[in-house]
Amino acid sequence: MRRRQSDIATDPEAFEAFYRRHVDAIARFLARRVDDPHTVADLVAEVFVAVLDSAHTYRPGLGSEIAWLYGVARNTLSAERRRAFKETRLAGRLGGRRLLDSDDLAELEERIDAESVARRAFEAMAELPDGDRAMLELVVIDQLTIGEAATALGIRQGAARARLHRARRALRNVPEMAPFVLEGI
């Protein structure tokens, strides 16, 4: 029997099962967007802390666990980017990171290397409007369905389809994007 999402906030076994089911997907999601293994490790932890705080917001009828979790991860990454921008602007980046052992560091570096093509694709998408880019990322790179991506972004499926079509049309002539956008044009 599948436990309700809100159980993960109060039941350590439910949380552990949820974590084990999704930690690799979240690490890959973040490694596609961040090229520093320390930051990836910190963000993975932050995502699951945020899950504990927001488990009550998950509605199974609106999408899968992974779609909801990607939404949590996107919000966590956005918050981190805002924080890092402020920190860099004010004082530069020093300290505040936990030390990784060599196995953790090697594993995260492998993930980051494996996601280098996707990071180059993200660079090519930088000129797209935020909503169109987010939709393309979730559907084409993260492999969510249009409905799941709509859930992660908090929009309707019709709007999601329109955003995806605009993004694909805008990038169809960009060589780095060919493997990502040609499907479904």
CYANA upper distance limits for C-alpha pairs under 8 A (distance plus 0.5 A):
  3 ARG  CA      7 ASP  CA      7.00
  3 ARG  CA     14 ALA  CA      7.54
  4 ARG  CA      8 ILE  CA      8.08
  5 GLN  CA      9 ALA  CA      8.40
  5 GLN  CA     55 ALA  CA      6.30
  5 GLN  CA     56 HIS  CA      7.52
  5 GLN  CA     58 TYR  CA      6.94
  6 SER  CA     10 THR  CA      7.94
  6 SER  CA     55 ALA  CA      5.38
  6 SER  CA     56 HIS  CA      5.47
  6 SER  CA     58 TYR  CA      8.08
  7 ASP  CA     11 ASP  CA      6.08
  7 ASP  CA     14 ALA  CA      6.95
  7 ASP  CA     15 PHE  CA      8.13
  7 ASP  CA     55 ALA  CA      8.39
  8 ILE  CA     12 PRO  CA      7.22
  8 ILE  CA     13 GLU  CA      8.26
  8 ILE  CA     14 ALA  CA      5.46
  8 ILE  CA     15 PHE  CA      4.78
  8 ILE  CA     18 PHE  CA      7.81
  8 ILE  CA     52 LEU  CA      7.30
  8 ILE  CA     55 ALA  CA      7.41
  9 ALA  CA     15 PHE  CA      7.34
  9 ALA  CA     51 VAL  CA      8.30
  9 ALA  CA     52 LEU  CA      5.32
  9 ALA  CA     53 ASP  CA      7.66
  9 ALA  CA     55 ALA  CA      6.74
 11 ASP  CA     15 PHE  CA      6.77
 12 PRO  CA     16 GLU  CA      6.57
 13 GLU  CA     17 ALA  CA      6.69
 14 ALA  CA     18 PHE  CA      6.62
 15 PHE  CA     19 TYR  CA      6.45
 16 GLU  CA     20 ARG  CA      6.60
 17 ALA  CA     21 ARG  CA      6.57
 18 PHE  CA     22 HIS  CA      6.80
 19 TYR  CA     23 VAL  CA      5.96
 19 TYR  CA     48 PHE  CA      7.88
 20 ARG  CA     24 ASP  CA      8.33
 22 HIS  CA     26 ILE  CA      6.77
 22 HIS  CA     66 ILE  CA      7.86
 23 VAL  CA     27 ALA  CA      6.61
 23 VAL  CA     44 VAL  CA      7.95
 24 ASP  CA     28 ARG  CA      6.66
 25 ALA  CA     29 PHE  CA      6.54
 26 ILE  CA     30 LEU  CA      6.66
 26 ILE  CA     44 VAL  CA      7.05
 26 ILE  CA     69 LEU  CA      8.45
 26 ILE  CA     70 TYR  CA      7.82
 26 ILE  CA     73 ALA  CA      7.77
 27 ALA  CA     31 ALA  CA      6.47
 27 ALA  CA     40 VAL  CA      7.36
 27 ALA  CA     41 ALA  CA      8.15
 27 ALA  CA     44 VAL  CA      6.60
 28 ARG  CA     32 ARG  CA      6.70
 28 ARG  CA    111 ARG  CA      7.27
 28 ARG  CA    115 GLU  CA      8.19
 29 PHE  CA     33 ARG  CA      7.47
 29 PHE  CA     70 TYR  CA      8.28
 29 PHE  CA    142 ASP  CA      7.38
 30 LEU  CA     34 VAL  CA      6.43
 30 LEU  CA     40 VAL  CA      6.54
 30 LEU  CA     43 LEU  CA      8.03
 30 LEU  CA     44 VAL  CA      8.04
 30 LEU  CA     73 ALA  CA      8.26
 30 LEU  CA     77 LEU  CA      8.40
 31 ALA  CA     35 ASP  CA      6.84
 31 ALA  CA     37 PRO  CA      8.37
 31 ALA  CA     40 VAL  CA      6.74
 31 ALA  CA    108 LEU  CA      8.32
 31 ALA  CA    111 ARG  CA      6.76
 31 ALA  CA    112 ILE  CA      5.65
 31 ALA  CA    115 GLU  CA      6.90
 32 ARG  CA    112 ILE  CA      7.37
 32 ARG  CA    115 GLU  CA      5.59
 32 ARG  CA    116 SER  CA      7.59
 32 ARG  CA    118 ALA  CA      6.33
 32 ARG  CA    119 ARG  CA      6.05
 33 ARG  CA    119 ARG  CA      6.62
 33 ARG  CA    122 PHE  CA      8.08
 34 VAL  CA     39 THR  CA      7.81
 34 VAL  CA     40 VAL  CA      7.03
 34 VAL  CA    112 ILE  CA      8.18
 34 VAL  CA    119 ARG  CA      8.46
 35 ASP  CA     40 VAL  CA      8.21
 35 ASP  CA    112 ILE  CA      6.34
 36 ASP  CA     40 VAL  CA      6.79
 36 ASP  CA    109 GLU  CA      8.40
 36 ASP  CA    112 ILE  CA      8.17
 37 PRO  CA     41 ALA  CA      6.64
 37 PRO  CA    105 LEU  CA      6.84
 37 PRO  CA    108 LEU  CA      5.62
 37 PRO  CA    109 GLU  CA      6.51
 37 PRO  CA    112 ILE  CA      7.80
 38 HIS  CA     42 ASP  CA      6.69
 38 HIS  CA     97 ARG  CA      7.51
 38 HIS  CA     98 ARG  CA      8.04
 38 HIS  CA     99 LEU  CA      8.36
 38 HIS  CA    100 LEU  CA      7.65
 38 HIS  CA    105 LEU  CA      8.11
 39 THR  CA     43 LEU  CA      6.48
 40 VAL  CA     44 VAL  CA      6.62
 40 VAL  CA    108 LEU  CA      8.05
 41 ALA  CA     45 ALA  CA      6.98
 41 ALA  CA    108 LEU  CA      8.22
 42 ASP  CA     46 GLU  CA      6.71
 42 ASP  CA     97 ARG  CA      8.30
 42 ASP  CA     98 ARG  CA      8.47
 43 LEU  CA     47 VAL  CA      6.52
 43 LEU  CA     76 THR  CA      7.66
 43 LEU  CA     77 LEU  CA      7.54
 43 LEU  CA     80 GLU  CA      8.44
 44 VAL  CA     48 PHE  CA      7.07
 45 ALA  CA     49 VAL  CA      6.82
 46 GLU  CA     50 ALA  CA      6.58
 46 GLU  CA     76 THR  CA      7.50
 47 VAL  CA     51 VAL  CA      6.69
 47 VAL  CA     72 VAL  CA      6.99
 47 VAL  CA     73 ALA  CA      6.05
 47 VAL  CA     76 THR  CA      6.62
 48 PHE  CA     52 LEU  CA      7.00
 49 VAL  CA     53 ASP  CA      7.19
 50 ALA  CA     54 SER  CA      6.59
 50 ALA  CA     72 VAL  CA      7.66
 50 ALA  CA     76 THR  CA      8.26
 51 VAL  CA     55 ALA  CA      5.92
 51 VAL  CA     69 LEU  CA      8.16
 51 VAL  CA     72 VAL  CA      7.64
 54 SER  CA     58 TYR  CA      8.08
 58 TYR  CA     65 GLU  CA      8.31
 58 TYR  CA     68 TRP  CA      7.19
 59 ARG  CA     63 GLY  CA      7.66
 60 PRO  CA     64 SER  CA      6.75
 60 PRO  CA     65 GLU  CA      7.78
 62 LEU  CA    148 GLU  CA      8.44
 62 LEU  CA    151 THR  CA      6.88
 63 GLY  CA     67 ALA  CA      6.75
 63 GLY  CA     68 TRP  CA      7.42
 63 GLY  CA    147 GLY  CA      7.63
 63 GLY  CA    148 GLU  CA      5.90
 63 GLY  CA    151 THR  CA      6.61
 64 SER  CA     68 TRP  CA      6.95
 64 SER  CA    148 GLU  CA      7.14
 65 GLU  CA     69 LEU  CA      6.47
 66 ILE  CA     70 TYR  CA      6.43
 67 ALA  CA     71 GLY  CA      6.88
 67 ALA  CA    144 LEU  CA      7.45
 67 ALA  CA    148 GLU  CA      5.63
 67 ALA  CA    149 ALA  CA      6.87
 67 ALA  CA    151 THR  CA      7.12
 67 ALA  CA    152 ALA  CA      5.84
 68 TRP  CA     72 VAL  CA      6.94
 68 TRP  CA    148 GLU  CA      8.40
 68 TRP  CA    151 THR  CA      7.41
 68 TRP  CA    152 ALA  CA      5.95
 69 LEU  CA     73 ALA  CA      6.63
 69 LEU  CA    152 ALA  CA      8.29
 70 TYR  CA     74 ARG  CA      6.50
 70 TYR  CA    152 ALA  CA      6.82
 71 GLY  CA     75 ASN  CA      6.75
 71 GLY  CA    151 THR  CA      8.42
 71 GLY  CA    152 ALA  CA      4.87
 71 GLY  CA    153 LEU  CA      7.00
 72 VAL  CA     76 THR  CA      6.63
 72 VAL  CA    152 ALA  CA      8.48
 73 ALA  CA     77 LEU  CA      6.52
 74 ARG  CA     78 SER  CA      6.55
 75 ASN  CA     79 ALA  CA      6.63
 76 THR  CA     80 GLU  CA      6.67
 77 LEU  CA     81 ARG  CA      6.61
 78 SER  CA     82 ARG  CA      6.73
 79 ALA  CA     83 ARG  CA      6.61
 80 GLU  CA     84 ALA  CA      6.45
 81 ARG  CA     85 PHE  CA      6.51
 82 ARG  CA     86 LYS  CA      6.79
 83 ARG  CA     87 GLU  CA      6.58
 84 ALA  CA     88 THR  CA      6.36
 84 ALA  CA     93 ARG  CA      8.41
 85 PHE  CA     89 ARG  CA      6.49
 86 LYS  CA     90 LEU  CA      6.60
 87 GLU  CA     91 ALA  CA      6.24
 87 GLU  CA     92 GLY  CA      6.54
 87 GLU  CA     93 ARG  CA      7.21
 88 THR  CA     92 GLY  CA      4.64
 88 THR  CA     93 ARG  CA      6.30
100 LEU  CA    104 ASP  CA      6.38
100 LEU  CA    105 LEU  CA      6.35
101 ASP  CA    105 LEU  CA      6.67
102 SER  CA    106 ALA  CA      6.45
103 ASP  CA    107 GLU  CA      6.62
104 ASP  CA    108 LEU  CA      6.69
105 LEU  CA    109 GLU  CA      6.55
106 ALA  CA    110 GLU  CA      6.66
107 GLU  CA    111 ARG  CA      6.84
108 LEU  CA    112 ILE  CA      6.59
109 GLU  CA    113 ASP  CA      6.57
110 GLU  CA    114 ALA  CA      6.55
111 ARG  CA    115 GLU  CA      6.73
112 ILE  CA    116 SER  CA      6.84
115 GLU  CA    119 ARG  CA      6.84
116 SER  CA    120 ARG  CA      6.80
117 VAL  CA    121 ALA  CA      6.80
118 ALA  CA    122 PHE  CA      6.74
118 ALA  CA    141 ILE  CA      7.60
119 ARG  CA    123 GLU  CA      6.88
120 ARG  CA    124 ALA  CA      6.94
120 ARG  CA    176 GLU  CA      7.65
121 ALA  CA    125 MET  CA      6.80
121 ALA  CA    176 GLU  CA      6.49
121 ALA  CA    177 MET  CA      6.36
121 ALA  CA    180 PHE  CA      8.48
122 PHE  CA    126 ALA  CA      6.82
122 PHE  CA    137 GLU  CA      8.33
124 ALA  CA    174 VAL  CA      8.08
124 ALA  CA    176 GLU  CA      7.50
124 ALA  CA    177 MET  CA      7.63
125 MET  CA    133 ARG  CA      6.78
125 MET  CA    171 LEU  CA      8.09
126 ALA  CA    133 ARG  CA      7.99
128 LEU  CA    132 ASP  CA      6.81
128 LEU  CA    133 ARG  CA      6.06
128 LEU  CA    167 ALA  CA      7.43
128 LEU  CA    170 ALA  CA      8.39
129 PRO  CA    133 ARG  CA      6.62
130 ASP  CA    134 ALA  CA      6.52
131 GLY  CA    135 MET  CA      6.71
131 GLY  CA    163 ARG  CA      7.36
132 ASP  CA    136 LEU  CA      6.76
132 ASP  CA    163 ARG  CA      5.20
132 ASP  CA    164 LEU  CA      6.62
132 ASP  CA    166 ARG  CA      7.38
132 ASP  CA    167 ALA  CA      5.90
133 ARG  CA    137 GLU  CA      6.61
133 ARG  CA    167 ALA  CA      7.05
134 ALA  CA    138 LEU  CA      6.73
134 ALA  CA    153 LEU  CA      8.40
135 MET  CA    139 VAL  CA      6.68
135 MET  CA    149 ALA  CA      6.99
135 MET  CA    150 ALA  CA      8.19
135 MET  CA    153 LEU  CA      8.31
135 MET  CA    160 ALA  CA      7.14
135 MET  CA    163 ARG  CA      6.92
135 MET  CA    164 LEU  CA      6.28
136 LEU  CA    140 VAL  CA      6.02
136 LEU  CA    141 ILE  CA      7.70
136 LEU  CA    163 ARG  CA      8.34
136 LEU  CA    164 LEU  CA      6.11
136 LEU  CA    167 ALA  CA      6.97
136 LEU  CA    168 ARG  CA      8.00
137 GLU  CA    141 ILE  CA      5.54
137 GLU  CA    142 ASP  CA      6.70
138 LEU  CA    142 ASP  CA      5.24
138 LEU  CA    143 GLN  CA      6.75
138 LEU  CA    144 LEU  CA      6.22
138 LEU  CA    149 ALA  CA      6.22
139 VAL  CA    143 GLN  CA      5.37
139 VAL  CA    144 LEU  CA      5.24
139 VAL  CA    145 THR  CA      6.42
139 VAL  CA    146 ILE  CA      6.74
139 VAL  CA    149 ALA  CA      6.88
140 VAL  CA    144 LEU  CA      8.01
140 VAL  CA    180 PHE  CA      6.47
140 VAL  CA    181 VAL  CA      7.66
141 ILE  CA    180 PHE  CA      7.58
144 LEU  CA    148 GLU  CA      6.21
144 LEU  CA    149 ALA  CA      6.31
145 THR  CA    149 ALA  CA      6.62
146 ILE  CA    150 ALA  CA      6.55
146 ILE  CA    157 GLN  CA      7.22
146 ILE  CA    160 ALA  CA      7.07
146 ILE  CA    161 ARG  CA      7.39
147 GLY  CA    151 THR  CA      6.77
147 GLY  CA    157 GLN  CA      6.23
147 GLY  CA    160 ALA  CA      8.32
148 GLU  CA    152 ALA  CA      6.73
149 ALA  CA    153 LEU  CA      6.67
149 ALA  CA    160 ALA  CA      7.97
150 ALA  CA    154 GLY  CA      6.32
150 ALA  CA    155 ILE  CA      5.52
150 ALA  CA    156 ARG  CA      6.37
150 ALA  CA    157 GLN  CA      6.14
150 ALA  CA    160 ALA  CA      6.09
151 THR  CA    155 ILE  CA      6.85
151 THR  CA    156 ARG  CA      8.14
155 ILE  CA    159 ALA  CA      7.08
155 ILE  CA    160 ALA  CA      7.22
156 ARG  CA    160 ALA  CA      6.77
157 GLN  CA    161 ARG  CA      6.66
158 GLY  CA    162 ALA  CA      6.84
159 ALA  CA    163 ARG  CA      6.68
160 ALA  CA    164 LEU  CA      6.67
161 ARG  CA    165 HIS  CA      6.64
162 ALA  CA    166 ARG  CA      6.72
163 ARG  CA    167 ALA  CA      6.66
164 LEU  CA    168 ARG  CA      6.65
165 HIS  CA    169 ARG  CA      6.55
165 HIS  CA    185 ILE  CA      7.60
166 ARG  CA    170 ALA  CA      6.58
167 ALA  CA    171 LEU  CA      6.81
168 ARG  CA    172 ARG  CA      6.35
168 ARG  CA    181 VAL  CA      5.66
168 ARG  CA    182 LEU  CA      7.70
168 ARG  CA    185 ILE  CA      7.10
169 ARG  CA    185 ILE  CA      7.55
171 LEU  CA    177 MET  CA      7.03
171 LEU  CA    178 ALA  CA      8.47
171 LEU  CA    181 VAL  CA      7.47
172 ARG  CA    177 MET  CA      7.49
172 ARG  CA    178 ALA  CA      6.89
172 ARG  CA    181 VAL  CA      6.75
172 ARG  CA    182 LEU  CA      6.96
173 ASN  CA    177 MET  CA      8.35
173 ASN  CA    178 ALA  CA      7.85
174 VAL  CA    178 ALA  CA      7.08
177 MET  CA    181 VAL  CA      6.45
178 ALA  CA    182 LEU  CA      6.17
179 PRO  CA    183 GLU  CA      8.35
181 VAL  CA    185 ILE  CA      7.76
